[in-house]
């Protein structure tokens, strides 16, 4: 399993480019493009996906927050309780 858990899915909903995950995450240094992630389901199954960030806040004293977008998976592949893991922390 990769080394950094990004989030535990609370909710997911489709958008034009994939599915967006809640909760939002704080990102000190947002990246562009996509990275490989591992989805670990509440039942213990794993699958690979591609992830990007949709940054919602980039100004002010607070760190930017973002939503994680998954590509190449169906909505039912990321139910509540799914862990999103990657090689590097956010």
Residue, then its C-alpha position, 0 to 999 in steps of 0.5 A: x500500500x502507498x505511504x500517505x492516506x489522503x482522506x476517508x470518503x464521506x460522500x462522492x458525487x459525479x462531475x463532468x471529469x470524474x467523481x468528486x470526494x468529500x471531505x475537502x482537504x487542506x493542501x499546503x502546495x497544490x499540484x497540477x495534473x494527476x497522480x496514481x492513488x489506491x482506493x481501499x474499500x471498507x470491505x478491504x478490497x483495493x483498486x487503482x485510480x487517477x486523482x487530481x485536485x480541484x482547488x477551491x481556495x488559494x488566497x489569504x492567510x489560510x492554506x488552500x483547500x481542495x476536493x479530490x477528483x477521481x478519474x476512471x472509476x464509477x461512483x460506486x467504487x468510492x462509497x463512504x468509508x473508502x480510504x484514498x492512499x497515495x505515495x506522497x502526502x498532500 
